[in-house]
Amino acid sequence: MKYINIIESFYPSLSKQEKKVADYILEEKGKISYQSLQEIGRKINVGEATIVRFVKKIGFNGFQDLKINIAKEDFPMIETTYEDYIDNIEANINNTIANTKLLIDRKQLDKSINLIAKAERLFLYGVGSSGLAVQELQNKLLRFGKIALSYTDTHFQVMSAAVTGKNDVVIAVTLSGETPDILETLTVAKKNKSKIIVITNHILSAAAQMANHVLLTAGRETLIDGGSLIAKMSQLYIIDVLCTGYALQNKDESLKMKHNTAEAVVRKNSGVK
């Protein structure tokens, strides 16, 4: 593959630390597309600046540029037939949910549920496909009587974060944990002493570092298959776990509110005044 040939051609002129980066990429190959700069630096014990310097030395504009090229070259072209594509989709979804379940830290989950229960106000943030996830989180919480406000527009995100306070809870959903607009919003909320819960793939991401509690997902996606169904399933699974945990902790109130919201919908659909 082209990027492998490029790395091998530069290899003799690399420094000792840069060779560690090169060796790791040559070993991991396509898996690099799913990893953050922070993860790689931690795994091979080199600084982020060293990785960026290596990437630019071999001719790429930056780390993201390298990841895009690796993703393009290693993107799996699976010959899917009419007979097996249904099974393939089922297997991918099941594997994603199973892997996400393995990442659940019960202490982090329980503390997150407690924060939601005690929150004076809840603010939910996500962009792109993660924005769809926070809208679903808002809907689920509403059914259990907990009002939350979801924001997918980046201007409204930072505006709402500016009016948060110490009794409010912010929940951010971001696969990479590095989305600039989300980081800007979390910085504002943290300055206001709001509690922060982050749902992300990357424990070492900038968003995770700002969080009081982190809930990990396992729905990997590359830069060229953004918004994939598998990534969404991972997020929705954690959201369902979080909301169900809240409902069980506040059983009586949640059952009452669920009944009230369901009855309101039935009455609306039946035309009863």
C-alpha positions in Angstrom: 0.0 0.0 0.0 1.2 3.5 -0.8 1.5 4.8 2.8 3.6 1.7 3.7 5.9 2.3 0.8 6.3 5.9 1.8 7.1 5.1 5.4 9.6 2.4 4.4 11.4 4.8 2.0 11.8 7.4 4.8 12.7 4.8 7.5 16.5 5.0 7.5 16.4 8.8 8.0 14.0 8.8 10.9 15.1 9.5 14.5 14.8 6.8 17.2 11.5 8.1 18.4 10.1 8.6 14.9 11.0 5.0 14.1 8.8 3.9 17.1 5.9 5.8 15.4 6.7 4.2 12.0 6.9 0.7 13.5 3.6 1.1 15.2 1.8 2.3 12.1 3.4 -0.5 10.0 2.2 -3.0 12.6 -1.3 -1.6 13.1 -2.0 -0.5 9.5 -5.7 0.1 9.0 -6.4 0.2 12.7 -4.7 3.6 12.9 -7.8 5.1 11.3 -9.7 4.4 14.5 -7.1 5.7 16.9 -6.6 9.2 18.3 -3.2 11.0 18.5 -3.4 10.7 22.3 -4.0 6.9 22.2 -1.1 6.3 19.9 1.3 8.5 22.0 0.3 6.7 25.2 0.6 3.2 23.7 4.2 3.8 22.3 5.3 6.3 24.9 6.1 9.2 22.6 4.9 12.8 22.6 2.2 14.0 20.3 4.6 16.5 18.8 6.8 13.6 17.7 4.0 11.9 15.9 3.0 15.1 14.2 6.6 15.8 13.2 6.9 12.2 11.8 3.7 12.6 9.8 4.9 15.8 8.2 8.4 14.5 7.5 6.9 11.7 5.4 4.9 14.2 3.4 1.4 14.4 4.9 -0.2 17.7 6.0 -1.0 16.4 9.5 -2.2 13.4 11.5 -5.8 13.6 10.1 -4.4 13.7 6.6 -2.5 10.5 7.2 -5.5 8.8 8.8 -7.7 9.7 5.8 -5.2 8.2 3.4 -4.8 5.0 5.5 -8.6 4.7 5.7 -9.0 5.1 1.9 -6.4 2.4 1.2 -7.5 0.0 3.9 -11.3 0.5 3.6 -12.8 -3.0 3.4 -14.4 -3.7 0.1 -16.5 -6.7 1.2 -18.2 -8.7 -1.5 -21.6 -8.9 0.0 -24.2 -11.1 -1.6 -28.0 -10.9 -1.4 -27.9 -14.1 0.8 -25.4 -12.8 3.4 -25.8 -9.1 3.8 -28.6 -9.4 6.3 -26.5 -11.6 8.5 -23.5 -9.3 8.2 -25.4 -6.3 9.4 -26.8 -8.3 12.3 -23.4 -9.6 13.3 -21.9 -6.1 13.1 -24.6 -4.6 15.4 -24.4 -7.5 17.9 -20.6 -7.3 18.1 -20.8 -3.5 18.6 -23.3 -3.8 21.4 -21.4 -6.6 23.1 -18.1 -4.7 22.9 -19.7 -1.6 24.3 -21.2 -3.5 27.2 -17.7 -4.8 28.0 -16.5 -1.1 28.3 -19.2 -0.1 30.8 -17.8 1.0 34.2 -20.6 0.5 36.7 -19.2 3.2 39.0 -19.0 5.7 36.3 -22.5 4.7 35.1 -24.1 4.9 38.6 -22.4 8.3 39.3 -23.7 9.6 36.0 -27.2 8.5 36.9 -27.0 10.2 40.2 -25.9 13.4 38.6 -28.8 13.3 36.2 -31.2 12.7 39.1 -29.9 15.6 41.1 -29.5 18.0 38.2 -31.4 21.3 38.3 -31.2 21.5 34.5 -29.8 19.1 31.9 -28.1 20.3 28.7 -27.3 17.8 25.9 -24.8 18.5 23.2 -23.9 16.6 20.0 -23.1 17.5 16.4 -23.6 15.5 13.1 -24.8 12.0 13.8 -24.1 12.4 17.5 -26.7 15.2 17.4 -29.3 12.6 16.5 -28.2 10.6 19.6 -28.7 13.6 22.0 -32.1 14.2 20.6 -33.0 10.5 21.3 -31.5 11.0 24.8 -33.8 14.0 25.4 -36.8 12.0 24.2 -36.1 9.1 26.5 -35.5 11.3 29.6 -38.8 13.1 28.9 -40.7 9.9 29.0 -39.4 9.3 32.5 -40.3 12.9 33.6 -36.8 14.4 33.4 -36.7 17.5 31.2 -33.5 18.0 29.2 -32.6 20.4 26.4 -30.7 19.0 23.4 -28.7 21.4 21.2 -27.2 20.3 17.9 -26.5 23.8 16.5 -23.0 24.9 17.6 -24.0 28.5 18.2 -26.8 27.6 20.6 -24.5 25.0 22.3 -22.0 27.6 23.4 -24.8 30.1 24.2 -26.6 27.7 26.4 -23.3 26.6 28.1 -22.7 30.2 29.0 -25.8 30.2 31.2 -25.1 26.9 33.0 -24.3 26.8 36.7 -23.0 24.5 39.4 -26.3 22.8 39.8 -26.6 21.9 36.1 -25.4 18.8 34.2 -24.0 18.8 30.7 -24.0 15.6 28.7 -21.9 15.6 25.5 -21.9 12.8 22.9 -18.9 12.7 20.7 -17.2 9.7 19.1 -13.8 11.2 18.7 -13.9 13.4 21.8 -12.0 16.0 19.8 -14.8 17.9 18.0 -13.7 21.5 18.3 -17.2 23.0 18.8 -18.0 20.5 21.5 -14.7 21.2 23.2 -15.4 24.9 23.1 -18.9 24.4 24.6 -17.5 22.1 27.4 -14.8 24.6 28.2 -17.5 27.3 28.8 -19.7 24.9 30.9 -16.7 23.7 33.0 -15.7 27.4 33.7 -19.3 27.8 35.1 -18.7 24.7 37.4 -21.3 22.6 35.7 -21.0 18.8 36.0 -20.0 17.1 32.8 -20.8 13.6 31.5 -19.1 12.6 28.2 -20.1 9.7 26.0 -17.2 8.9 23.7 -15.0 6.3 22.1 -11.8 7.7 23.5 -10.9 7.8 27.2 -7.9 9.9 26.5 -9.7 12.5 24.3 -9.8 16.2 25.3 -13.6 16.0 26.0 -13.1 13.0 28.3 -10.3 14.9 30.2 -12.8 17.7 30.9 -15.6 15.3 32.1 -16.5 14.4 35.7 -17.6 11.0 34.4 -17.0 9.2 31.1 -19.1 6.5 29.5 -17.3 4.6 26.7 -18.7 3.4 23.4 -17.2 0.9 21.0 -18.7 1.9 17.7 -15.6 2.6 15.6 -15.7 4.6 12.4 -13.0 6.1 10.2 -12.9 9.6 8.7 -14.4 8.3 5.5 -17.3 6.4 6.9 -18.5 9.1 9.4 -22.1 8.7 10.7 -22.1 5.0 10.3 -25.0 2.9 11.7 -22.6 0.9 13.9 -21.3 4.0 15.6 -24.9 5.2 16.3 -25.9 1.8 17.7 -23.1 2.0 20.2 -24.2 5.5 21.3 -27.9 4.5 21.5 -27.1 1.4 23.5 -25.3 3.5 26.2 -28.1 6.1 26.1 -30.7 3.3 26.7 -28.6 1.9 29.6 -28.2 5.4 31.1 -31.9 6.2 30.9 -33.1 2.8 32.1 -30.7 3.1 35.1 -32.2 6.5 35.9 -35.8 5.1 35.6 -35.0 2.2 37.9 -33.4 4.5 40.5 -36.5 6.7 40.4 -39.0 3.9 39.8 -42.2 5.4 41.2 -41.8 8.8 39.6 -40.6 7.3 36.3 -43.5 4.9 36.1 -46.0 7.7 36.8 -44.4 10.0 34.2 -44.2 7.2 31.6 -47.9 6.5 32.1 -48.7 10.2 31.8 -46.7 10.8 28.6 -48.1 7.6 27.0 -51.6 8.6 27.9 -51.1 12.0 26.4 -49.9 10.5 23.1 -52.9 8.1 23.0 -55.4 10.9 23.7 -53.8 13.0 21.0 -53.9 10.2 18.4 -57.5 9.3 19.3 -58.6 12.9 19.0 -59.9 12.9 22.6 -60.0 16.4 24.1 
